[in-house]
Amino acid sequence: MGKLLNEFKDFAMKGNVVDMAIGVVIGGAFGAIVSSVVEDLITPLIGAIFGQPDFSHIMLGPIALGNFINAVVNFLIIAICLFAVVKAINKMKKPAPAPKAARVCPFCKSEIADDATRCPHCTSELAK
């Protein structure tokens, strides 16, 4: 039992698991913010422009088709909001530095390691 507990502790303390747990918690909190934006800001705005944005009264026989339409509309609004937020966050990130150009052997023009003193392809001695 102790071995199993130690294995679980090792698994749970790996960086990826902890990062994922933090992401889930932050995602839940962020989801509440996005839901509030959709329900309290965007949906009333759509209602003011296009009329009441509630389709729950639409029925197709015994099937409540309007509730499905409401769910699809809410999903699309949330997806658009999340897309806009992620796009804004990505703009704020610094661009990745350009990769360093590969070193080339002056004799055979093959790519070589940056710290090589001899070319592995033509065996020429290289100046640092």
Secondary structure per residue as TSV (DSSP state, phi and psi in degrees):
chain	resnum	aa	ss	phi	psi
A	1	M	-	360.0	-38.1
A	2	G	H	-64.9	-38.1
A	3	K	H	-65.0	-41.8
A	4	L	H	-63.8	-41.2
A	5	L	H	-64.8	-40.6
A	6	N	H	-65.5	-40.4
A	7	E	H	-63.3	-41.2
A	8	F	H	-64.9	-41.4
A	9	K	H	-62.2	-43.0
A	10	D	H	-61.7	-41.4
A	11	F	H	-65.5	-46.3
A	12	A	H	-68.8	-25.6
A	13	M	T	-93.7	2.1
A	14	K	S	-65.0	148.7
A	15	G	H	-56.4	-42.0
A	16	N	H	-64.6	-39.3
A	17	V	H	-68.1	-43.6
A	18	V	H	-64.9	-43.7
A	19	D	H	-60.4	-40.8
A	20	M	H	-65.4	-42.2
A	21	A	H	-62.1	-43.9
A	22	I	H	-62.9	-41.3
A	23	G	H	-62.4	-38.8
A	24	V	H	-66.1	-43.5
A	25	V	H	-65.1	-47.6
A	26	I	H	-64.8	-38.2
A	27	G	H	-62.0	-39.6
A	28	G	H	-63.5	-44.1
A	29	A	H	-65.7	-41.6
A	30	F	H	-65.7	-36.5
A	31	G	H	-61.1	-38.4
A	32	A	H	-65.2	-39.8
A	33	I	H	-64.4	-46.6
A	34	V	H	-64.3	-41.7
A	35	S	H	-61.0	-40.3
A	36	S	H	-64.4	-42.8
A	37	V	H	-60.0	-44.1
A	38	V	I	-67.0	-49.8
A	39	E	I	-73.0	-37.0
A	40	D	I	-97.4	-21.0
A	41	L	I	-116.3	-55.2
A	42	I	I	-76.7	-46.6
A	43	T	H	-61.6	-44.6
A	44	P	H	-62.5	-34.2
A	45	L	H	-65.2	-43.1
A	46	I	H	-63.7	-39.8
A	47	G	H	-63.3	-37.2
A	48	A	H	-69.5	-33.1
A	49	I	H	-81.6	-48.2
A	50	F	H	-107.0	4.2
A	51	G	S	97.6	-170.8
A	52	Q	-	-62.7	120.0
A	53	P	-	-87.6	40.9
A	54	D	-	-119.1	118.8
A	55	F	-	-106.0	11.8
A	56	S	T	-64.1	-19.5
A	57	H	T	-79.1	-9.8
A	58	I	-	-76.9	123.7
A	59	M	-	-125.6	144.1
A	60	L	B	-119.8	84.3
A	61	G	T	68.1	-128.1
A	62	P	T	-84.4	-0.4
A	63	I	B	-92.0	126.2
A	64	A	-	-82.9	81.1
A	65	L	H	-67.9	-31.3
A	66	G	H	-63.3	-37.5
A	67	N	H	-63.9	-38.7
A	68	F	H	-64.9	-42.6
A	69	I	H	-62.9	-41.8
A	70	N	H	-58.5	-44.2
A	71	A	H	-63.6	-40.9
A	72	V	H	-66.2	-43.3
A	73	V	H	-63.5	-44.8
A	74	N	H	-61.1	-41.6
A	75	F	H	-60.8	-45.6
A	76	L	H	-63.6	-40.7
A	77	I	H	-64.8	-44.7
A	78	I	H	-63.5	-41.2
A	79	A	H	-63.0	-40.8
A	80	I	H	-66.2	-41.7
A	81	C	H	-62.8	-45.7
A	82	L	H	-62.9	-40.0
A	83	F	H	-59.8	-44.1
A	84	A	H	-64.7	-40.8
A	85	V	H	-66.2	-46.0
A	86	V	H	-64.0	-39.5
A	87	K	H	-62.7	-41.3
A	88	A	H	-65.8	-41.2
A	89	I	H	-64.9	-41.7
A	90	N	H	-64.5	-32.0
A	91	K	H	-67.0	-31.7
A	92	M	H	-77.0	-20.7
A	93	K	S	-69.5	145.9
A	94	K	-	-74.8	141.0
A	95	P	-	-66.4	148.7
A	96	A	-	-66.3	143.4
A	97	P	-	-65.2	147.2
A	98	A	-	-65.2	139.5
A	99	P	-	-65.4	145.4
A	100	K	-	-67.2	137.5
A	101	A	-	-64.3	140.3
A	102	A	-	-68.5	146.1
A	103	R	E	-78.9	139.7
A	104	V	E	-121.0	137.6
A	105	C	-	-66.4	128.3
A	106	P	T	-70.0	-14.2
A	107	F	T	-94.8	-50.9
A	108	C	T	-107.9	-3.2
A	109	K	-	64.0	24.2
A	110	S	-	-89.1	153.1
A	111	E	E	-71.7	137.7
A	112	I	E	-134.5	162.7
A	113	A	-	-65.1	149.5
A	114	D	T	-63.4	-31.1
A	115	D	T	-101.2	13.7
A	116	A	-	-71.0	142.2
A	117	T	S	-105.1	-16.5
A	118	R	B	-133.9	144.6
A	119	C	-	-73.7	127.4
A	120	P	T	-72.0	-12.6
A	121	H	T	-93.6	-47.9
A	122	C	T	-112.5	-2.7
A	123	T	-	61.8	19.4
A	124	S	-	-72.5	147.3
A	125	E	B	-76.9	138.2
A	126	L	-	-113.1	143.6
A	127	A	-	-85.6	144.9
A	128	K	-	-73.6	360.0
